[in-house]
Amino acid sequence: MKFGGTSVGSPERMKHVASLITSSSEPVFVVLSAMSGTTNSLVEISDYLYKKNPDGANEVINRLEKKYIKHVEELFSTEKYKKESLTFIQEEFNYLRSFTKDIFTSFEEKRIVAQGEIISTNMMANYLKECNFKTMLISALDFMRTDKNSEPDAAYIKKNLNKILEENTGMQVYITQGFICLNNYGEIDNLQRGGSDYTASLVGVALGADEIQIWTDIDGMHNNDPRVVDKTEAVRQLHFDEAAELAYFGAKILHPTCVLPAKYAGIPVRLLNTMDSTASGTIINNDIVRGKIKAIAAKDNITAIKIKSSRMLLATGFLRKVFDIFERFQTAIDMIATSEVGVSMSIDNDTYLKEIVAELKKYGTVTVDRDMCIICVVGDLDWSNVGFETLATDAMKNIPVRMISYGGSNYNISFLVSETDKKRALQSLSDTLFNR
């Protein structure tokens, strides 16, 4: 069971999460994020230290410490656990203050940011012990490690985590921190992509869990963006590849890479709502429902680049040269469309846009469109399902479309539109595909 920052964002919510954790008759392994707002404060502290402003850092440290002292006072009812937790909080914030006296580097920043998860897991473990549940707090730094390529070292994780559990049997609840890990050099680092969700997926696979549950503040993955579109519903089941497509193209509830370990191990991932534990949520597994469109997602801040060149006509090696430019500037391509004399691509990172355009101009005429949006329709969109692409394109008949991508995957068809047309496009697709 993984709980995000909003789920443990206050003493009241921590108590509610504790009731969810202890409702199972089976032993559970729990992954927690930092309490909501904490990581931002820790990043702010690091920023002040980078700028050699220890007074600014201490001001944020003092403000955050007062917040946590108040949380402890509200969370615990016995003097024993209240005192233990207050002592721990004091030690944590004295540790943070120690950074204001030394030279600050990126290594220190990762150590600072890691403290959010360390504090939240300590508080939850103490609260469960206060409620008389057999609870063990396991440091993620004792088993979660990345290799020389900054990828999770699955064999190391499985070996060390199972060893810890074998030496500590009989517990009802095991708790660890999400997001944080050690790198190949033994330094405190983080998993970057997917954060705590990635931790939960890796732990679930290492333990051979029956199910991995991701608890958030929404009742599963919806069939469209509920912040923008009327009448959305939670999707009850998704194939792993469908979920990855939706996550990559804008569904914020899940990171596209975090479910990969679970996919390969065949362990279902269930998305659930902490605020409404009775909601069915979304189950993600390796089952594919044939002939059904599942959901729509949108990805903002897209830039489209078109290069037109008569030299492309029947020329071998042209696309290789174009892609090499994007590779050299470490810029990923989202969508691509080609013709006899041109190629259009979209990117979501414009850090090196100026340099990329300058290089592309060596091979042809380049045009750039900013403030674009990719809208992705996901489901069983295999080409043998006659008519599905027509349904999607018909819904977009009144929307100016810059690019269309279809056939690269059996699970999606994507449209590139202006951000100003995003809401109209999403609503029209919902009305055509789901609300008929």
N, C-alpha and C positions, 0 to 999 in steps of 0.2 A: 504494500500500500504506500503510495506516494502522495504527500500533501504539499500543495504550493504555498507561497507566502501569504496569499489572501486567506487561505483556509486556517492558518495559524496566526493571523494578524492581530489578535487581541486575546486577553485571558479567557473571555467568554468562548471564543472560537476554539481555543486550545482545549477547553473542557469538552466542547462538542466533538472535536476530533478524537479526544481520548475515549469518548463513549462509542464512537464508530470503531476504533481500533480494538476495543475490548469486547465488542459484540460477537466476535467469532469464537467458536469453541476450539478452533485449531490455532496453533502457534502462528503468529504473523510477524513479518519483517517490515519495518516502517522506515521510509525515507522522507526526511523533512527538508524543506527549503528554509531560508531565513525568514523571519517575520516581515510582512510587507513593509516597505519603506526603509528597512535596515541596510540592505545592500547599497541603495542610493546614498545613504548617509556615509557609509564606509568608503564609497568611491569619492564622495565630496572631501572626506578627511584626507584621502590619498592625494587628491588634487591640490589641496592647500599645502601639503608637504612637498609635492613636486615644485610648487611655486615658492618654496622656502618661507612659508608663512605659518610657523608653529602656533601662533596665537589663534589664527582662524581655525586650525585643526582642533585645538583644545576646546574651542567654543562649541564645535559640533560634537566632540566627544562628550563634553559635560551635558549637553542637551540630550544626547542619546542615552547616556547613563541614567539621567533622571526618569526618562521614559521607561527604561527597563526596571528600575527600582519600583516604580508604580505598578508595572505589570506583575512583579513578584508579590507585592503586597496584596494584589487582587486575586492572584492565581492560587496561592497556598493558604490553607486554613490552620495548619499545625506549625508550631514554633520551630520544630526540628527542621522541616524542609524549607521553611521560609528563611531560616538562618543560613542553612547550607547554600541555598540559591543566592542569597544576598552576598555571601562571602565569595561565591564563584563570580557573580557579576562584578564585584569590586576588583577581583583579580584580573578579569578580562579587560576592564577599562583602564586599569593601571598598565596592563600590557600594551594597550593601544597608545597610551601616553608615552610609553618608552620610545616609540618611533619618532616623537617630536624632538628627540635629543640627538639623533644620529643622521648620517647622510642617507637620503632616501633614494631607492631604486625601484625598478619594476618588480623585482623579486619581493621586496617588502610590501608592495601594493597587493600582491596576491595573498600574502600572509594576512594582511589587514582584512581584505574582502572575505576571506574564509571564516572569519570570526562570527559572522551572522548566523551561519548554519550551526556552528559549534555552540552558540548561546541557545538557539531555539531547541536543539536536541537535548541539551542538558536540562532545560526547564521542563520539557515534556517528559523526559525520563523520571525526573524527580516527582512530577505530579502523578505519574502512574504508580510510582512506588508509594506515594502518600495514600493513594487509593487502594493499596494492598495488592497490586498486580506484580507478578514476578517479571521484572524488566531488566534488560541489559543494554547499556549504551555502548555501542561499538564505534570506535573512531574510523571514519572512512580512510584515514591515512594509514591504517594498519592493513588494508587489503586493496584499495582502489589505486591503480597505477597505470600510467600511460607509457608507451614504448618510445623509441627514438624518433618515431614519426608522429608523435603526439596522439596516437590512436590508443584506445583502451587495450591493455595487455590481458586478454581474456583468460589465458591459462593461469597467469599469476593471480588474477582476481578470484577465479574459481578455487584454486588450491588454498590460498590464504584465508578466504572467507569461510570455506567449509571446515578448515582446521580450527578456526575460532569457535564455530558453532559446535563442533565435536567436543571441544574442551569445556563448553558451557551449555550443557543440555538442561532440559527441564524448565526453560523460561517460557512465559506466555507471550512476551513481546520483546523483539530485538529492534533497536533503533539505531540508525546511522544518518550521517549528513549527506545530502545531495550535493552535486556540483563539484565538490572539492576532491582532490586526489594528490598523489605524489607523481612527479614526472620521472623520466628515465634517470635523472641525476639525483633523485631523492629529495628534490625541492618541492615545497607546497605549490600546487598548480590547480587548474580547474579543467573540466571536460569541455568547456566552451560551448559547442553545439548541443542544444537540447538540455543542458544543465541537469537539474534534478530528475527530469524525466529519463534522461540517458542513464543516470545512476540506477534508477528503478529497473529499467530494462536489463541492464548488465547484471544487477543483483538477482533478478528473477531468473535469468538464464543460468547463472552460476549455481543457484540453489535448486534448479529444476522445479520451479514453482508451478502450481496448478493454473495460476492466473496472476497477471500484473494489473493492479488497479491504479489509475491516475485520477486523483481527486482534485477538482478545480471548483470554480464558482459558476459553472454553467452545466446544464444537464446533457452533456455529450456534444458531439460535433453536429452542428446544424446544417440543413440543406442549403442555406444561404446566410449571408451576414445579417444577424438580427439587429445590428446597430443601424443598418441602412435600409433593409427590406422588410415589408410587412408580411405577416403570416408565415414565418419560418418554423420549421419543426426539427427536432433532433433526429438524426439518422440512426436507426437501431443497429445496423450492421454494416461494416465496411471491410473490404479486402485490404490487406496490408498495403498493396500498391495503390489502391484508391486513397487510403488515408495519407500516404506519402505525397501523392499528387496534390491533394487538398492542402496539406500542411505547407508544402513548398510554394504553392500559389496563393498563400494568404490566410489560411485558417489558423489563427493565432493559438488555438487551444493546444496544439501539438507541434513539436519540431520534426521536420521530415526525416532526420537521421536517427532519432531516439528509439524508434520501434524496430530498427533493422535487426538488432540481436534477437529480439523476440520473434520476428518473422522467420529467421533462419532456424530457430529452435522450435518453432511451431507452438509457442506459448501465447494464448489470447491476451490482448490488452483491452481493458475495459475503462472507458472514460466515465467518471461519475461526478455528481454534484454534491459538494460538502454541505451546501445550504439547503438541499432537498435530497436527503439520502434515500427517499422512496422512489425517485425518478429512475427509470430503467437505464438511462445513459446510452452509450454507444459501445458495442463490442467490435473489436478489430481482430480478424483472424485470417486464415488462408482460404476461407470459403468465398467463392465468387457467385453472386446471384446473376444469372444470365438474363440478358435483355432488359436491364433496368438502369436508368439514370439516377444517380444517388444524390449529388450535391453540386453546388457552385461556389467558387471562391474567387477572390480578387486580390491582386498584388499591385500596390501603388508604387509611385516614384520610379517608373520605368522610362528608359531612354531608348529610342529606336534609331538605328544607324543604317543607312542604305548606301551601298557603293555600286555605281553603274559604270561598266567598262566594256567597250567593244572587243577588248582583248580577251574577255572572258569566253567569248563565243568559241566553242570547240577546243578551248585551251586546257591542257592538263596542268595541274599544280596550282591553279589560281586560288581555289578554296584553301589549300594548304597554306599558302602565303598569308591569306586573310586571317585564318585561325591562329597562325603563328604569332601574329601581332597581339591578339587578345591574350594568348598564353604568356608572352613576354611581360605583359603588364598585369598578369594575374587577375584578369577580369573574366568572369564566367558569362556565358551566353545563355539566355532563357529560351528565346524562340528564334527560329530561322526560317526564311522562305527564299527560294531561288527561282530565277528565270534564265533564259538564254544569255542575257547580257547584264544581269544584276543579282545582287544578294542583299536581303534585309535581315538585320539581327536586332535583338533587344537585349539590354543589359540592365541590372538593378544597382550597379555600382559605377558611378561616374567619376571616381577619383582620378582616373587617368584618361578621361574622355578626350581632353585636348591633345595629349600625346598620341592616343590611338587614331584620332582623326587625321593628324599630321602624317602618320605612317600610311594610313589607308589611301591618302591622296596621291601616293606614288603609283597606285594601280588603277585609279579611276576617279570619277566625280562622286563626292560624298555629301549627303544631306543628313541632318540630325533633327529629330523630333523629340522634344522633352515633354515632361508632365503627362506621360502616358500610363496606361493601366492594363495589366493582363487579366482577362476574365477567363476562368477555366471551368469547363463543364466536365464532371467526373462520373463515371459509371462503367458498365460493360459496353464500351463503344467500339468493339471489334467491327471491322468493315463488313462482316457478314450480317450484322444487324441492320438490315436495310431500313433507311428512313430516319435514323437517329440524328445523323449530321444535318439532315434537312430540317428536322424539328428545331435544332439549335440555331441554325442560320436563319430560319424563318422568324424566330424570336428577335433576331438582330436586324430585321429588314429596315427599320427606321433609324438605326444607329450607324454613323460613319465608322467603318472598320479599317484600320491601317494594315493589319496582318491577320492571317488565319494559319493555325498549325494543327494538322490532323494526320494521323497515321504513324507518328513517331512512337506512340504508345497505344495499347488497346484500351486505355482507361481514360483518355481525355481528349477534348477538342478545345483549343484556346483561341481567344480573340484579343487583339491589341486595339484598344480604343483610347480616346482622350479621357483624362481624369474627369473632365467636365461632363462626360457622358456616362460615367460609371454607374451612378444611381439608376438612371433610366434603363441601362442595359441589364443590371442585376434584377430589377423589378420585372422587366419584360421577360427575361428568361424564367424567373420563378412563376410568373403568370402562365407562361406557355407550357413549361415542363411539369410543374407541380400543382398548380391551382386551377386546373381546368375542370 
